[in-house]
């Protein structure tokens, strides 16, 4: 076997292998930092971009999975986003695509928790890089390109140059943030709807598509976020029990 093949084999083994579980204090500290990043308003205005990436990525992924044509994704500096897809304006594909946005961060956070509890820290980091690269190909505005490149670059630098403890801290921080961060946008959505600022929100689009009240869809979004947070947190804290 050539040295090149040996290098690739070693890299593959590292990515697909398991890593030592982090110390309990790291799990707790990263959870506390993530919660602070969600609750502190000035910080949230920046960190919310990560939730928007997951939100719009969820729309895009489900659009492709339901055979809709994905025209592009835009991420804006005010942390809003827009995913354009073409196909039937009604039907299951459109409903699933519209419902995917607010549920995607929570489900992604739960998936991250499943990988972390299985000690697949490196695999989580590299899967994030792959997903961000796939998203990058669909971005159609400058700020969107910038924020996805920053996120992807951070994951690459940590996964390639970071120590095992740094990688674990970064992975746990990201996972906690998705789990906590999935809840606040749903609460913000209902607040905006109540004061008349979100008449064309995902929940309102789903109400027109399904004839189920928009408030019911907001409730579904919130229940999914809370359920993923509860289950994901129980997995992440399991080693401490």
LODRENZA-923212 format. One record per atom (N, C-alpha, C): x, y, z; atom name; residue in one letter. Coordinates in steps of 0.05 Angstrom, whole numbers. Layout:
% LODRENZA-923212
- X;Y;Z;name;resn
- X;Y;Z;CA;A
...
//
This chain:
% LODRENZA-923212
- X;Y;Z;name;resn
- 17;-24;0;N;X
- 0;0;0;CA;X
- 18;25;0;C;X
- 12;44;-18;N;X
- 28;68;-20;CA;X
- 23;86;4;C;X
- 41;106;8;N;X
- 38;124;31;CA;X
- 13;141;28;C;X
- 5;147;2;N;X
- -19;162;-2;CA;X
- -44;146;7;C;X
- -44;120;-1;N;X
- -66;103;7;CA;X
- -67;100;38;C;X
- -43;98;50;N;X
- -42;95;79;CA;X
- -53;120;93;C;X
- -47;144;81;N;X
- -57;169;92;CA;X
- -87;170;91;C;X
- -98;163;67;N;X
- -127;163;64;CA;X
- -141;143;82;C;X
- -128;120;85;N;X
- -139;99;103;CA;X
- -139;109;132;C;X
- -118;122;140;N;X
- -116;133;167;CA;X
- -137;154;172;C;X
- -141;171;151;N;X
- -161;193;154;CA;X
- -189;181;156;C;X
- -194;161;139;N;X
- -221;148;140;CA;X
- -226;135;167;C;X
- -205;122;178;N;X
- -208;109;204;CA;X
- -214;130;225;C;X
- -201;153;223;N;X
- -205;174;243;CA;X
- -233;185;241;C;X
- -243;189;217;N;X
- -269;201;213;CA;X
- -291;182;222;C;X
- -288;157;215;N;X
- -310;138;221;CA;X
- -306;124;249;C;X
- -284;128;261;N;X
- -279;116;287;CA;X
- -292;131;310;C;X
- -288;121;334;N;X
- -298;134;358;CA;X
- -276;150;372;C;X
- -284;170;387;N;X
- -266;186;403;CA;X
- -274;184;432;C;X
- -254;189;450;N;X
- -261;187;479;CA;X
- -282;207;486;C;X
- -300;199;504;N;X
- -321;217;514;CA;X
- -308;240;529;C;X
- -318;265;525;N;X
- -306;288;539;CA;X
- -312;287;569;C;X
- -298;302;585;N;X
- -304;304;614;CA;X
- -331;316;618;C;X
- -343;310;641;N;X
- -370;320;646;CA;X
- -372;350;648;C;X
- -350;363;658;N;X
- -351;392;661;CA;X
- -354;405;634;C;X
- -341;393;613;N;X
- -342;404;586;CA;X
- -371;403;575;C;X
- -385;381;580;N;X
- -412;378;570;CA;X
- -430;400;584;C;X
- -426;404;609;N;X
- -443;424;624;CA;X
- -436;452;616;C;X
- -410;458;613;N;X
- -402;485;606;CA;X
- -411;493;578;C;X
- -408;474;559;N;X
- -417;481;531;CA;X
- -447;484;531;C;X
- -462;469;546;N;X
- -491;473;548;CA;X
- -498;500;559;C;X
- -484;508;580;N;X
- -490;534;592;CA;X
- -483;557;572;C;X
- -460;554;558;N;X
- -452;575;539;CA;X
- -473;577;516;C;X
- -481;553;506;N;X
- -501;553;485;CA;X
- -527;566;493;C;X
- -536;560;518;N;X
- -561;572;528;CA;X
- -558;602;530;C;X
- -535;611;539;N;X
- -530;640;541;CA;X
- -531;653;514;C;X
- -519;639;494;N;X
- -519;650;467;CA;X
- -547;652;454;C;X
- -565;637;465;N;X
- -593;638;455;CA;X
- -609;659;470;C;X
- -604;661;496;N;X
- -620;679;513;CA;X
- -611;708;512;C;X
- -585;713;509;N;X
- -575;740;509;CA;X
- -581;753;482;C;X
- -598;774;482;N;X
- -608;786;458;CA;X
- -586;796;439;C;X
- -566;811;448;N;X
- -545;821;430;CA;X
- -530;798;416;C;X
- -524;777;432;N;X
- -509;754;420;CA;X
- -527;738;401;C;X
- -553;736;409;N;X
- -572;721;392;CA;X
- -575;732;364;C;X
- -572;759;362;N;X
- -574;771;336;CA;X
- -552;762;317;C;X
- -530;752;328;N;X
- -508;741;312;CA;X
- -511;711;309;C;X
- -514;697;332;N;X
- -514;668;332;CA;X
- -539;657;318;C;X
- -560;673;316;N;X
- -584;663;303;CA;X
- -579;655;274;C;X
- -558;666;262;N;X
- -551;659;234;CA;X
- -547;628;231;C;X
- -537;616;252;N;X
- -533;587;251;CA;X
- -559;572;249;C;X
- -579;582;264;N;X
- -606;570;263;CA;X
- -618;575;235;C;X
- -614;598;224;N;X
- -625;604;198;CA;X
- -613;586;177;C;X
- -587;581;179;N;X
- -574;562;160;CA;X
- -588;535;161;C;X
- -593;525;186;N;X
- -606;499;189;CA;X
- -635;500;179;C;X
- -649;523;184;N;X
- -677;526;176;CA;X
- -679;525;146;C;X
- -664;542;132;N;X
- -666;543;103;CA;X
- -655;517;90;C;X
- -634;506;103;N;X
- -624;480;93;CA;X
- -645;459;94;C;X
- -661;459;116;N;X
- -683;440;118;CA;X
- -704;443;96;C;X
- -711;468;90;N;X
- -729;473;68;CA;X
- -718;461;42;C;X
- -692;467;37;N;X
- -680;459;12;CA;X
- -677;429;10;C;X
- -669;416;31;N;X
- -665;387;31;CA;X
- -692;372;26;C;X
- -713;381;39;N;X
- -739;368;35;CA;X
- -750;374;8;C;X
- -745;398;-2;N;X
- -754;404;-29;CA;X
- -742;385;-50;C;X
- -716;380;-47;N;X
- -703;361;-65;CA;X
- -713;333;-61;C;X
- -718;325;-35;N;X
- -727;298;-29;CA;X
- -755;293;-39;C;X
- -771;314;-43;N;X
- -798;310;-53;CA;X
- -801;318;-83;C;X
- -778;317;-97;N;X
- -777;322;-126;CA;X
- -786;350;-134;C;X
- -782;369;-117;N;X
- -786;396;-125;CA;X
- -759;408;-136;C;X
- -761;427;-153;N;X
- -737;440;-164;CA;X
- -728;462;-145;C;X
- -704;460;-135;N;X
- -694;480;-116;CA;X
- -679;501;-132;C;X
- -691;525;-132;N;X
- -680;548;-148;CA;X
- -657;561;-133;C;X
- -657;562;-107;N;X
- -636;575;-92;CA;X
- -644;582;-64;C;X
- -623;589;-48;N;X
- -627;596;-20;CA;X
- -613;623;-15;C;X
- -626;641;-1;N;X
- -614;666;7;CA;X
- -614;669;37;C;X
- -592;677;48;N;X
- -589;683;76;CA;X
- -583;712;80;C;X
- -598;726;96;N;X
- -595;755;99;CA;X
- -582;763;125;C;X
- -571;787;125;N;X
- -556;797;148;CA;X
- -574;802;173;C;X
- -600;804;169;N;X
- -619;807;191;CA;X
- -627;780;203;C;X
- -614;759;195;N;X
- -618;731;203;CA;X
- -643;718;191;C;X
- -655;732;172;N;X
- -677;719;158;CA;X
- -666;704;134;C;X
- -683;688;121;N;X
- -674;673;98;CA;X
- -697;667;79;C;X
- -691;658;56;N;X
- -711;651;36;CA;X
- -702;628;19;C;X
- -719;608;16;N;X
- -713;585;-1;CA;X
- -735;584;-22;C;X
- -726;584;-47;N;X
- -744;583;-70;CA;X
- -743;556;-83;C;X
- -767;544;-86;N;X
- -768;518;-100;CA;X
- -793;519;-118;C;X
- -792;503;-139;N;X
- -814;502;-159;CA;X
- -825;473;-161;C;X
- -850;472;-166;N;X
- -864;447;-169;CA;X
- -894;451;-164;C;X
- -908;431;-157;N;X
- -936;434;-151;CA;X
- -940;453;-128;C;X
- -958;473;-131;N;X
- -962;492;-109;CA;X
- -978;481;-85;C;X
- -988;457;-88;N;X
- -1002;444;-66;CA;X
- -993;415;-65;C;X
- -1003;400;-46;N;X
- -997;372;-44;CA;X
- -976;366;-22;C;X
- -971;341;-17;N;X
- -953;332;5;CA;X
- -925;344;3;C;X
- -914;346;-22;N;X
- -887;357;-25;CA;X
- -885;385;-16;C;X
- -904;401;-23;N;X
- -904;429;-14;CA;X
- -908;432;16;C;X
- -926;415;27;N;X
- -931;416;56;CA;X
- -906;408;71;C;X
- -893;387;63;N;X
- -869;378;77;CA;X
- -846;398;74;C;X
- -844;410;51;N;X
- -823;431;47;CA;X
- -828;455;65;C;X
- -853;464;67;N;X
- -859;487;84;CA;X
- -855;480;114;C;X
- -861;455;121;N;X
- -859;447;149;CA;X
- -831;442;158;C;X
- -813;439;139;N;X
- -785;430;146;CA;X
- -769;452;159;C;X
- -775;477;154;N;X
- -758;499;164;CA;X
- -755;500;194;C;X
- -777;503;208;N;X
- -776;507;237;CA;X
- -770;481;252;C;X
- -773;458;239;N;X
- -767;433;252;CA;X
- -738;424;247;C;X
- -726;434;226;N;X
- -699;425;218;CA;X
- -678;430;240;C;X
- -675;453;252;N;X
- -655;457;272;CA;X
- -657;437;295;C;X
- -681;432;305;N;X
- -685;414;327;CA;X
- -678;385;319;C;X
- -687;377;296;N;X
- -681;350;287;CA;X
- -651;346;281;C;X
- -638;367;270;N;X
- -610;366;266;CA;X
- -595;365;292;C;X
- -604;380;312;N;X
- -592;379;339;CA;X
- -594;351;351;C;X
- -617;339;347;N;X
- -622;312;358;CA;X
- -603;292;344;C;X
- -600;295;318;N;X
- -581;278;304;CA;X
- -553;281;313;C;X
- -545;306;319;N;X
- -518;311;330;CA;X
- -515;298;357;C;X
- -536;300;374;N;X
- -535;287;400;CA;X
- -531;257;398;C;X
- -545;245;378;N;X
- -542;216;374;CA;X
- -514;209;367;C;X
- -501;225;350;N;X
- -473;219;343;CA;X
- -454;223;366;C;X
- -459;244;382;N;X
- -442;250;405;CA;X
- -444;228;426;C;X
- -468;219;432;N;X
- -471;198;452;CA;X
- -458;172;443;C;X
- -455;169;416;N;X
- -441;146;406;CA;X
- -411;151;402;C;X
- -401;174;413;N;X
- -373;182;412;CA;X
- -363;185;383;C;X
- -380;194;365;N;X
- -372;199;337;CA;X
- -368;229;333;C;X
- -349;240;348;N;X
- -345;269;347;CA;X
- -334;278;320;C;X
- -313;265;310;N;X
- -301;272;285;CA;X
- -320;268;262;C;X
- -336;247;263;N;X
- -355;242;242;CA;X
- -376;265;241;C;X
- -384;274;264;N;X
- -403;296;265;CA;X
- -392;321;252;C;X
- -367;328;258;N;X
- -354;351;247;CA;X
- -352;350;217;C;X
- -344;326;206;N;X
- -341;324;177;CA;X
- -368;322;163;C;X
- -388;311;176;N;X
- -415;311;163;CA;X
- -425;340;161;C;X
- -419;356;182;N;X
- -427;385;181;CA;X
- -413;399;158;C;X
- -388;393;153;N;X
- -374;405;131;CA;X
- -386;397;104;C;X
- -393;372;101;N;X
- -406;362;76;CA;X
- -432;376;72;C;X
- -449;378;93;N;X
- -475;391;90;CA;X
- -472;421;83;C;X
- -452;434;95;N;X
- -448;462;89;CA;X
- -438;466;61;C;X
- -421;448;51;N;X
- -412;450;24;CA;X
- -435;446;4;C;X
- -453;427;10;N;X
- -476;422;-7;CA;X
- -494;447;-7;C;X
- -498;459;17;N;X
- -514;483;19;CA;X
- -501;506;3;C;X
- -475;508;4;N;X
- -460;530;-9;CA;X
- -467;531;-39;C;X
- -470;507;-51;N;X
- -476;506;-80;CA;X
- -503;517;-87;C;X
- -521;520;-67;N;X
- -548;530;-72;CA;X
- -552;559;-63;C;X
- -532;571;-51;N;X
- -534;598;-41;CA;X
- -534;618;-65;C;X
- -551;638;-64;N;X
- -553;657;-86;CA;X
- -549;686;-78;C;X
- -536;691;-55;N;X
- -530;719;-49;CA;X
- -504;720;-34;C;X
- -492;744;-34;N;X
- -465;747;-23;CA;X
- -463;742;7;C;X
- -482;753;22;N;X
- -481;748;51;CA;X
- -484;719;57;C;X
- -501;705;43;N;X
- -505;677;47;CA;X
- -479;661;42;C;X
- -465;668;20;N;X
- -440;655;14;CA;X
- -420;660;37;C;X
- -419;685;46;N;X
- -400;692;67;CA;X
- -406;676;93;C;X
- -431;676;102;N;X
- -437;663;128;CA;X
- -433;633;127;C;X
- -440;621;104;N;X
- -436;592;102;CA;X
- -406;585;100;C;X
- -391;601;86;N;X
- -362;597;85;CA;X
- -349;600;112;C;X
- -358;620;128;N;X
- -348;623;155;CA;X
- -354;599;172;C;X
- -379;589;170;N;X
- -386;566;186;CA;X
- -371;541;177;C;X
- -369;537;151;N;X
- -354;514;141;CA;X
- -325;515;148;C;X
- -313;539;146;N;X
- -285;543;153;CA;X
- -280;537;183;C;X
- -298;545;200;N;X
- -295;540;228;CA;X
- -295;510;234;C;X
- -314;496;222;N;X
- -315;467;226;CA;X
- -290;454;215;C;X
- -280;463;192;N;X
- -256;450;180;CA;X
- -231;455;198;C;X
- -228;480;207;N;X
- -204;487;223;CA;X
- -204;471;249;C;X
- -227;469;262;N;X
- -229;454;287;CA;X
- -224;424;282;C;X
- -236;413;261;N;X
- -233;384;256;CA;X
- -205;377;247;C;X
- -191;395;234;N;X
- -165;389;223;CA;X
- -142;396;242;C;X
- -145;418;256;N;X
- -123;427;273;CA;X
- -129;426;303;C;X
- -154;423;310;N;X
- -161;424;339;CA;X
- -153;398;353;C;X
- -147;401;378;N;X
- -141;378;395;CA;X
- -167;362;400;C;X
- -165;339;411;N;X
- -189;323;416;CA;X
- -209;338;435;C;X
- -198;352;454;N;X
- -215;366;473;CA;X
- -229;390;459;C;X
- -213;404;442;N;X
- -225;427;427;CA;X
- -247;417;408;C;X
- -242;395;394;N;X
- -262;384;376;CA;X
- -288;376;392;C;X
- -284;363;414;N;X
- -307;355;431;CA;X
- -322;380;440;C;X
- -308;400;450;N;X
- -321;424;459;CA;X
- -337;438;437;C;X
- -325;440;413;N;X
- -338;453;391;CA;X
- -363;437;383;C;X
- -361;411;381;N;X
- -383;394;373;CA;X
- -406;395;393;C;X
- -400;394;419;N;X
- -420;395;439;CA;X
- -433;423;440;C;X
- -417;443;437;N;X
- -428;471;436;CA;X
- -448;474;413;C;X
- -440;464;389;N;X
- -458;466;366;CA;X
- -484;450;370;C;X
- -481;427;382;N;X
- -505;410;387;CA;X
- -524;423;407;C;X
- -513;432;429;N;X
- -530;445;449;CA;X
- -543;470;437;C;X
- -528;485;421;N;X
- -539;509;410;CA;X
- -563;503;391;C;X
- -561;483;375;N;X
- -583;476;357;CA;X
- -607;467;373;C;X
- -603;452;395;N;X
- -625;443;411;CA;X
- -639;466;425;C;X
- -624;484;437;N;X
- -635;507;450;CA;X
- -645;527;430;C;X
- -629;531;409;N;X
- -636;552;389;CA;X
- -660;546;372;C;X
- -669;521;372;N;X
- -692;513;356;CA;X
- -718;524;369;C;X
- -717;529;395;N;X
- -742;537;409;CA;X
- -748;566;405;C;X
- -728;583;408;N;X
- -733;612;408;CA;X
- -745;622;382;C;X
- -737;614;358;N;X
- -749;624;334;CA;X
- -779;618;332;C;X
- -788;595;344;N;X
- -816;589;343;CA;X
- -832;608;361;C;X
- -821;615;384;N;X
- -834;635;401;CA;X
- -834;662;388;C;X
- -812;669;375;N;X
- -811;694;360;CA;X
- -831;695;337;C;X
- -834;672;324;N;X
- -854;671;302;CA;X
- -882;677;312;C;X
- -890;665;334;N;X
- -917;670;344;CA;X
- -920;699;353;C;X
- -899;710;365;N;X
- -900;739;373;CA;X
- -904;756;348;C;X
- -889;751;327;N;X
- -891;767;303;CA;X
- -919;763;290;C;X
- -929;739;291;N;X
- -956;734;280;CA;X
- -977;750;296;C;X
- -974;751;322;N;X
- -993;764;339;CA;X
- -995;794;334;C;X
- -972;806;327;N;X
- -972;835;322;CA;X
- -974;841;292;C;X
- -978;820;276;N;X
- -984;825;248;CA;X
- -959;828;230;C;X
- -936;819;239;N;X
- -911;822;224;CA;X
- -904;798;207;C;X
- -919;776;209;N;X
- -911;752;195;CA;X
- -935;738;182;C;X
- -948;753;165;N;X
- -973;743;153;CA;X
- -967;722;132;C;X
- -942;720;123;N;X
- -936;700;102;CA;X
- -915;681;113;C;X
- -916;675;139;N;X
- -897;657;152;CA;X
- -901;628;143;C;X
- -883;611;150;N;X
- -886;583;144;CA;X
- -912;572;155;C;X
- -919;579;179;N;X
- -943;570;192;CA;X
- -968;579;177;C;X
- -968;604;167;N;X
- -991;614;152;CA;X
- -993;601;125;C;X
- -970;596;112;N;X
- -970;582;87;CA;X
- -982;554;90;C;X
- -973;540;112;N;X
- -984;514;118;CA;X
- -1014;514;123;C;X
- -1023;535;137;N;X
- -1051;538;142;CA;X
- -1067;540;116;C;X
- -1057;555;96;N;X
- -1070;557;71;CA;X
- -1069;531;55;C;X
- -1048;516;58;N;X
- -1044;490;44;CA;X
- -1061;468;55;C;X
- -1064;468;82;N;X
- -1077;445;95;CA;X
- -1104;451;108;C;X
- -1111;477;110;N;X
- -1135;486;123;CA;X
- -1134;479;153;C;X
- -1110;475;164;N;X
- -1106;472;193;CA;X
- -1096;499;203;C;X
- -1107;510;225;N;X
- -1100;537;234;CA;X
- -1070;540;237;C;X
- -1061;564;232;N;X
- -1032;570;234;CA;X
- -1022;566;262;C;X
- -1038;572;282;N;X
- -1030;569;310;CA;X
- -1025;539;316;C;X
- -1040;522;303;N;X
- -1035;493;307;CA;X
- -1008;485;296;C;X
- -1000;497;274;N;X
- -974;491;262;CA;X
- -952;502;280;C;X
- -956;526;291;N;X
- -936;537;309;CA;X
- -933;518;334;C;X
- -955;508;343;N;X
- -955;489;365;CA;X
- -939;464;358;C;X
- -943;454;334;N;X
- -928;430;325;CA;X
- -898;437;324;C;X
- -891;460;313;N;X
- -863;468;313;CA;X
- -851;468;341;C;X
- -866;480;360;N;X
- -856;482;387;CA;X
- -854;455;401;C;X
- -873;438;396;N;X
- -872;411;408;CA;X
- -849;395;398;C;X
- -843;397;372;N;X
- -820;383;360;CA;X
- -794;394;373;C;X
- -792;420;375;N;X
- -768;432;386;CA;X
- -764;424;415;C;X
- -785;424;431;N;X
- -783;417;459;CA;X
- -777;388;463;C;X
- -790;371;446;N;X
- -785;342;448;CA;X
- -756;335;441;C;X
- -746;348;420;N;X
- -718;343;412;CA;X
- -699;353;433;C;X
- -705;376;445;N;X
- -688;387;467;CA;X
- -688;368;491;C;X
- -711;358;499;N;X
- -712;340;522;CA;X
- -697;314;516;C;X
- -702;302;493;N;X
- -689;277;487;CA;X
- -659;280;482;C;X
- -652;301;467;N;X
- -624;306;462;CA;X
- -609;312;487;C;X
- -620;328;505;N;X
- -607;335;530;CA;X
- -603;310;547;C;X
- -623;292;548;N;X
- -621;267;563;CA;X
- -598;250;553;C;X
- -594;250;526;N;X
- -572;235;514;CA;X
- -545;248;521;C;X
- -543;274;519;N;X
- -518;288;523;CA;X
- -509;286;553;C;X
- -529;286;571;N;X
- -523;286;599;CA;X
- -522;257;610;C;X
- -526;238;593;N;X
- -527;210;603;CA;X
- -501;201;616;C;X
- -477;209;606;N;X
- -452;201;619;CA;X
- -449;212;647;C;X
- -464;233;654;N;X
- -462;246;680;CA;X
- -479;233;701;C;X
- -497;216;692;N;X
- -516;203;711;CA;X
- -504;180;725;C;X
//
